Every structure is written in C-alpha cells, then in structure tokens.
Amino acid sequence: MINNKIIVIFIALLIPGCGFKAVNQDYFNQYKIIELNIKGDARLSYLLKNKLKLNNEKSDKSIKLNVTIDKTKNIREKNIKNEITKYQISITVKTDYYLIEENKSGNFLLSVTGDHNVSSRYRETLNNEKKLINSLMADISEQLFKDLLINLNDL
C-alpha cells in the first residue's frame, strides 16, 4: 500500500519533466496578413476568408497569402434502381505564402474528403451537402493554420 503511493508520487514527479511542451499558439500573433488572394469556389472562398481574418496591428511581420480552392463532387454510391444514394465531396486547397520582411516563400497542399447522403427531399439533400461543406472547411482552416505555423517556424 505504501509502496504504491510512493510509485504514484514518483511517476507524477517524473512526467512533467519529460520535456514535452505544447506548441506556442500565440506564435501566429506575431504575423499580420496584409494580402489575401483566394481563387476558386465563391462560397468556399467566403468561408475560408472569414476564418483567416488575423490582422494583428501590433505585429512586425507581414504575410501575403495566395490560396486556390478546388471542389469536386462525385457519385459515391447508387442503389439497385440506379438512383444516387451518396455523394463524395473533395476539397483541395493550395496555399502559397510569402514573408515580406524575410523575403522567403513556400507552399503546401491540403485535401479533405467527406460523404453525404441523398435524401428523399431535395432540400434535405442540399442541407446535408451544406453541413458537410461547412465541416470540411472548418477542418481545412484548422489544418491550414497548423501547417502555416509549422512552415513559418521552420523558416
């Protein structure tokens, strides 16, 4: 019983000293997006532009972003009557960034895919597609921030 308590205390003291450190999320606040060019689907561009509003006026480093969005919609499944029952939507985002003060640039590619069911009512099918697109764009914007943070850290 006493040995178990000593082992638990010993492990509790060792784990914080393992060297694990969370990535500094405030690091991105050092940058200001001064130019944002988004090409592609208008609705997806609007959703991404709203997520990327990061103008920190106190920052001393400026970034130019060029983003190209490509959306494809394919038939995923059909039933015995040859009616479509499921669609697959793929969104691909190519991002080019340029750090003005450091005169450095780079690019990366992101891609997400999701499926949505076809309902008996057309309006429900549109709502399913809209929900899927919103979810995929939330994933893309989060991944874009992470990849941009990683790439800026490397530079």
N, C-alpha and C positions, 0 to 999 in steps of 0.2 A: 504494500500500500504506500509506504513512504518512498520506496524506490520509483514507483510510477509517478508520483508527484515531482520528484527530482528530475526524472527524464522529461516530463512535460515542460517544466520550467526551463530546463537546459535547451530543449528544442525551440521554445518560444524566444529565447535569447539569441539563438543562432540564426533563425530565419530572417529577421530584419537586417542582419549583417551580411547577407549573401551577395550583395552587390546589385540586386535588381532595382531598377529605377524606372519609373514611368516616363514616357516621352513628354517633354515640356510642351503642353498645348498652347501656352502663351507665346511660343516662339513665332507663330504666324502673325501675331500682332505687330511684329517689327516691320511688316511689309504692307505696302499700300498698292492696290490695283488701280493703276492710272488709266489703263486702256483695256477694254474687254470687247473682243470681237467674237461673236457667236454666229456660226453658219449652220444651216440645216433646218429641220422642222421648227416652225414658228412656236408651237405650243411647248415643245421640249426646251427650246431656247429661252422662252419666258420663264419656265420653271427653274432652269439652271441659273439664269441671271439673278433671280430673286435669292437663290441660295448663296451666290458668290458676292453679295454686297458686303465687302470688307474694307471700307475706306477708313483707315486709321490715320487721322490727320497728323498725329504726333510721330509717325514713323518716318525714318530717314531713308528707307529703301523702297524703290518702286519696281513694280512688275507690270509687264504687258502680257496679256493672255490672248491667244487665238485658239478658239475651240470650234471643232467641227463635229456636229452630231448627225448620226445616221441611224434611222429606224427602219427595221424590216419586219413585216408581218407575214407569217407563213401559216399554212394549214397544218395543224399538228395531228388531228385525228378526224376520221369520218366513220359514220355508223354503216350498218348493212344497207340502208337505203341510199347511201352515198351522200348523206347530209353531213355538213361540217358540224362537229361537236366541240372542237377545241382549237384555239389559235395559239401560236407561239409568237411572242414579240421579242426582238433582239434590238438592243440599243448599244451603239458603239460610239465612243467619244474619243477623239484625237485632240490632245492638248499640246500646244506649243507655248512655251513661256520664255520670257526674256527679262533678265535682271539688268536694269539700266545702269546703275552705279558700278556694277562689277563687269559689265559688258559680257555676260555669259548667257547662254541659252540652252534649251533642251526640249525634249518632247517625250510623251508617253501615251499609251493607248489603253483605254478601259472598255470593258464589254460586260453587259449583263443580259440575261435571258429569263423570260418568265412565260407562263401559260395562263390563259383564261378560258373559261367555259362559255359556250354559246347557250343562251337561254331561249326559252320559247318566245319571249318577248324581245323585240329589237332594242328597246330602251334599256332593258336589264343587261343585254349584251354590251351596249355602249358603256353602261356604268361599270361593268366588270373590267372592260378594257381601260377605262379612265382610272380606276383604282389601281390596276396593275401598273400603268404608266407612272402614276404618282409614286408608287412604291419603288419602282425601278429607278426613277430619277432621284429619290431620296438616297438610295444605295449608291448611285453614281456620284452624287455630290459629296457624300461622305468619303468615298474612296478617292475622289479627286483631291479633296483636302489632304488626305493621308499621303497619297503619292506625291503631291506637290510639296508637302512638308518634308518628306524623305529626300526628294530631289534637291530641295533648297538646302537641307542640312549637308548633303554631300558636296555641294558647291562651296 
